[in-house]
C-alpha cells in the first residue's frame, strides 16, 4: 500500500460539483465565507501562540 499524502487544502469533488451548479453570486458568497473562516482560524491561532497563559497547577 502506497502512502497517499494529500495536500492540506483538498476540496472534495462533490463540493466542486455543487460550486459549479451555483450562480456566480452564490459562489462568491461561498468563497467569502471560506475566506472569513480561514482568517478567523489564523487569528485564533496567532492569539493562542502570542499570549498563551501559564498552565495553573
Secondary structure, 3 states (H helix, E strand, C coil): CCCCCCCCCCCCHHHHHHHHHCCHHHHHHHHHHHHHHHHHHHHHHHHHHHCCCCCCC
